[in-house]
Amino acid sequence: MPPALDERSRLVPPPAPSTAAAPSALPALATRPLLLIAAAVTGVLLLTSGRYGIYADELYFLAAGHHPDWGYVDQPPLAPLIALLADTAFAGSLLALRLPAARAAGAGVGGTALLARELGGDRRAQLLAGGAWAVAGQTLGGGHMLATVSFDPVLWTAVLWPLVRWVRLREQGVRQDRLLLAACACTALAMQVKLLIPVLWLVLWLVLLCTGPRSLLRRPLLWAGAAGALLTAAPTLWWQATHGWPQLSMGEAVAAESSFGVLLLPAVVLCAGIPGGVLVCFGCWRLLRAPELRPYRFLGWTVLGVAVLVALTESRPYYLAGAYGLLFAVGAVQLRARWFSARLYAVSALVAVVATLPVLPVALIPRFDLVGTGSVGWPELTAIVERNAREHAAPVIAEDYWVASAVHHYGRTEVHSASRGYWAFGKPAEHVRNAIYVGGRRDFLLRHFGSVRRADTVRTGLPSLYEGTPVWVVSEPRRPWELLWRDLWHIGLRHDGTPSGAPPAVAADG
């Protein structure tokens, strides 16, 4: 360099530092151990996926998948579509049917750890949070089978992570509104699984109006993303609107079928597992009280608001499982106790495996195990029902959609049910005078048929949920099937007084 140029360069002052604050570096991600935990969760679920048999709700998803539509009485179309694709590509494979649920359970480990990292959690906090997700009974129970609850919690976690990251960056003077689009994209996917995520956003918007940060509501990309989410859900919402919004009747049906009452919130804590239960309670408290978490306090009030709505509507504990990832993360970051050891997690994992996965011999399945008893005996039940259908040359009507779905999957007989979503899959033809009716009471059936005779009883020799169920021959329907099918409609499993409201507005095809 020439001397003159070198001299001038010494006189030039250094550039002034930028006024925009650079985002502070996040703690290192515990990638390898988290991948191992996620792989262990997925592996355990896949190893046990072939035991017992297809669960009743999975049979219903398979039946719904073979009646593709933009929506159903009780759900959006994604779970039935997944079931249809799995059954088409790998017919009869439980592994293929349950693979998406197992992978979602494993993905939740990473999503929860990423939330902890956004909140400043080091490798230990990330492992505490991700490990709590892995050993929660809710995770293993939901990941064992194809169900809406298999995907809903991890999708809620995927919605909350961009929001937490947006708040953290905003506090550092950086605006990344594209994160809001990501949250809305995950919301759009969640709305194809279960129409529960709008409750989270409704409560969130009310909390933001009351407590802030109101600047979040002024972000154009948030509203653009919300419009996109509604657009993707438009076909399902249109289906609901044109069928009289049957989804709105599901709340009463759920409350009638499984009301937890004052035990609902304790059940939420219990389903979180041993370390998870501690982190849920501690995380919620710290989210509402810790000064350093003040920017995220609106999320704590949102979780409480959703919990109040779930309790008031007497819904199920897993409706709050979507908050696990956030509360696990907050609790793990804030926790300083050293008694949270690997041994505690191992005990919780053992309890969760025994309580939620099919590890017991079939003969030892307890009667209170709804998943276990609802996963065995279906081929045997179908064989009994089909034998009677052949003897009487009659179609089958099942009192509930579980039995109808089993006969649809394992048999070849024409089958119908006026229960829940199966009602819309079709009714018997008007010329039908005799039918095999599975389940129900004789006094109820006599109100709708001139002749009711018990033909058989379900005896499978297994601890099936339907052991001892009556099989009737019903004849001489008292009204045309078009009208009788509306009389038989019920949104619950059985004709037991469950509030059903009016049947879907569009009549089922014959």
C-alpha positions, 0 to 999 in steps of 0.5 A: 500500500502507498504511504499516503494511502496508508496514512489516510486509512489511519485517519478514517474513523471506524464505522459507527455501530449499528443502532439495530440490536442484533439478536442474542445468540441462542443456547446450543441445541442438544441435537444428538440426545434429542434425536435419540429420545425422539427415535426411542419414542417412535421406535417403542410405538412402532414395536408395539403397534402390531399387538392386539388389533385395530382400535375402534376409532381407527376402524371408523377413520378407515370407514370414513376414508372410504366415504371421502368428503370435505368434512364429517359430523365429528371431524375434518377430513385429514385423519380419514384421508391418512387412514385411506392412504395407508390402507390403500398403499399397505392394506391391513398393515397396522404399522403403516396405519400407525406410522404417522401417529408414531412419527408425530409423537417423536416430532413433539420431542424436538418441538418442545425442546425448541420452545425451551431453547427459545426461552433461553434453556440450555441443553439440560433444560431442552432435555428435561422438556423434550424428555417430559414429552417423551415419557408422558402417558398422553404422548404414548397413548396418542402416538400408539394409534391413528387419532386426532389426538395423535396430531393435535398436541404437536401441531399446537406446539408448532403453532406456539413456537413461532409466537414465542420466537416472535416475542423474543425477537421483538424484545430484542428490537427485531421484527420477524413477522414471517414467523406469524405466517408460519404459526398460521400455516400450522394452524391451517394444518391443525384445522384439517385434523380437529376444529379445536385450534380456533379455541386457542386463537379466540382466547389468545386474541381476547387476552391480547386485547386485554393485556397485550402485546396489542402490537401483535394484533396490528401485524398485517402478516398475522391477519394475512395468515389467518385469512389463509388458514380460513381459506384452507378450512373453507371446504370443511366449514362449508360442509358443516354449514350445509349440514346444520353444523353437527360439530356443535353437538359434539360437545354435549355428546363428549360430556355425556360419554366421559364427564370428568367433572372436578377431576378434569384438570387433575387428569390433565396433570396425570396424563402429563406423566411424573416429570411432566405433571410437575413441569405443567404446574410449575411452568404455568405458575412461572409463566404467570409470575416470573418477572423475566417471563413477562413478555410471554405472560399473555400465553400463560393467560391464554392457557388458563383461558382455554383450560377454563373453557375445557372445564366448563364444557366438560370436555376431555383431558387431552383437549389441553394436551396442546399446552404441554409443549409450552408448559414443559418448556417453561417449567424446564427452563425455570426449574433449578431442582437437581432431583429431576434425574434420569431415574425419575424419567425412567420410572415415568416411561415405565408407568406410561408404557404399561398404562397406555401401550399393548404390552399385557397379554390379551387375556389380562386386558382389564375391563376399564382399559377402553383402548385395549378392549376396543382393539380385540375381538373385531374379526370374531364379532364380524364373523358372528354378525355376517353369519346371521346376515347370511342366514336371514339374507338381510343387511346389517344395522349397528347401534353404534359406528364402532361396530359398523366400522368393524363390519365394514372393514372385516366383512363383506356384508352391507352395513349401516349405522345411524350413529354419529358420522356413520349416519351420513354414509347411507341408510337401507334401501326403501324395499328392505323389510328385515335387518340384523341389528347389532346392539340396542334394547328390545323396548327401544327397537319395538318403537321402530319395528313391528317385530324384534327377535333376538337371534344371537349374542356376541361371544368372542372369548376375548376381553372385547368391549362388545362381549355379550352384545345382543344380535337382533332380527328386526322386521316391519319398519314402522316408517319409511327408511327416509324418516326412520333413519332420522328417528334412529339418528344419535350422535353418541355411541348408543341410544342412551339418552345422549343429547343428539339434536337434529340429524345432519341437514342433508339426508343420507343417500340410500 
